[in-house]
């Protein structure tokens, strides 16, 4: 965890959620997380793995989602145990179920989770929607993903623009360069019904051309409204060359970009 009063100067607090014990689903990875305040406590849905590469360590699929809770944002955080959404063999979320943004819609909770399936040695990535009538679950993934697997997406962050009743889903696009896979851009999709998404309704938010410091790696966008602007946090790598192998997932810094509000889409 890190804290800030202005979004640019940050104080690093350090590790607030340890790895699990040997054999636990989170024994090798307590990673990317989404937090959600349910009205009485804070919930941290985090990515887990039980395997990793040799040093430098990078978690290996299968990725799953687990939960920790806290009375305040700065902890103490307590793991609840158990996997929130189980991967299902043969499905679009056979190998990855990483947590996503949660919204309330139509009397249900919708969680926009990262899903991936290994098909003939290639990972197909997308965003799935898991539904629950209670914030405590159980979560039931839709039978089909929110967007096609060919979009190659991860890590959804949702912004609802009340003035136009539009949902904007900011995601990490995974590209391939020189045979290496890595997040190469932050994309956004939009809809007025968060249960229905059209792959043609999208735009590039940040990539190597628009980022003034990270020219290859751009990924994992997270958004928060600040006055009449939307802050977009993303990770990147200062190296001018494409990172190779597992190192493409390491040596990351965090950047900040701004989007003026309201967001205007082509149909408007």
C-alpha positions, 0 to 999 in steps of 0.5 A: 500500500501507498498513500497520497494527498495529491495523487502525485507524491506517494508514501509507500507503506509496504506489504499489507497482505502476506503470501499464504502458507505452502500449498495454499492457493495464494502461496506464490502470489498475492498480487493485483487487487481491487478494493470495494467498500460494501457500506460496512467494511472494505473488501480486497479481491486479490489475484492468487497463484500456487506456482511461479517461475524460477528467479526472478519470480513471476506467478504462473497460472492458474490464477484465482481470486481470493478475498481479504476484509478490513474495517478501514482502507489501511487495515488490518486486512484479514483473509477470509479463505476460499476461492471466490470464483472457481476456474472451469475447464474448457471455458473462457476462464479455464486458466485465469480468474482474477478479480475485477471492478464491482458494480450494482445493477438490476438488483445484482452485483456484477464483478468484471473479472479477468479471464483467460484460456490456454488454447493450443499453447496461446492464452486468449484473454478477455473480461467476464462478468460474474453475478451475485445477489449478495456481496458475499456471493456466491459468484456465477460467471456468465456462460460467455465473456463480456467481449470476444477473447480475440480482444486480448484484455485484462484488469477492468476498471469501471467509471460510470458517467451519470450525466450520460448514463454511460459505463466506461470500462478501462482495460489492459490490452495485451499485445505481442512484439518480437515474440513477447507478450505484454500489456501495450496499451490501456483501452476503453469500452463504453455502454449504457447497459453494463451487461451488454458490451460491443467490441466496436465501441472502444478507443485507445486511452494510453499507449507508447505514443501518448505516454511520455515515459513508457514507450513499450509497456502500458497496462493495468489502468485504474481510474478515479474521478477527481473533480472534473477530471478522471485520473488514470493510473497505469504501469509501464517500463522506462526501458526503450526496448521491449522486455523479453521473457518473464522480465516483461512482467517486472521492473514496472513503475506507475504513471498518471494520466488525466481525462477531461470530463465528461467523456464524449463518445462518437455517438454523442 
